[in-house]
Amino acid sequence: MSIKMNAKSIGTNDAAMSEKAAAIRAEWRKASAERKAEIVVDFKIGYMAGREKVSLEAAQAIFETGKGKGATKAGIKAIDRATSAWNYHVV
């Protein structure tokens, strides 16, 4: 595949991502404080599942383990990427 075709695919994905992030931001803006906390967690778990190519259950386990004792280096990186994605796409 050529660079142009790869770049077109990336651009298409970026456009779709922007639309999906706008929907999350819209829900975030009207949400109560409790719901906002749920949205952040749901986003991070969903993002990790997609980015790491694991099930939602596996992503939730990574999230619940957190970055403390017992966390793997890969798990910590996945959480950090999800947090960064939240800040970039939604906040």
Stockholm file with secondary structure:
# STOCKHOLM 1.0

chainA/1-91         MSIKMNAKSIGTNDAAMSEKAAAIRAEWRKASAERKAEIVVDFKIGYMAGREKVSLEAAQAIFETGKGKGATKAGIKAIDRATSAWNYHVV
#=GR chainA/1-91 SS CCHHHHHHHHHHHHHHHHHHHHHHHHHHHHCCHHHHHHHHHHHHHHHHHHHHTCCHHHHHHHHHHTTSTTCCHHHHHHHHHHHHHHHHHTC
#=GC SS_cons        CCHHHHHHHHHHHHHHHHHHHHHHHHHHHHCCHHHHHHHHHHHHHHHHHHHHTCCHHHHHHHHHHTTSTTCCHHHHHHHHHHHHHHHHHTC
//
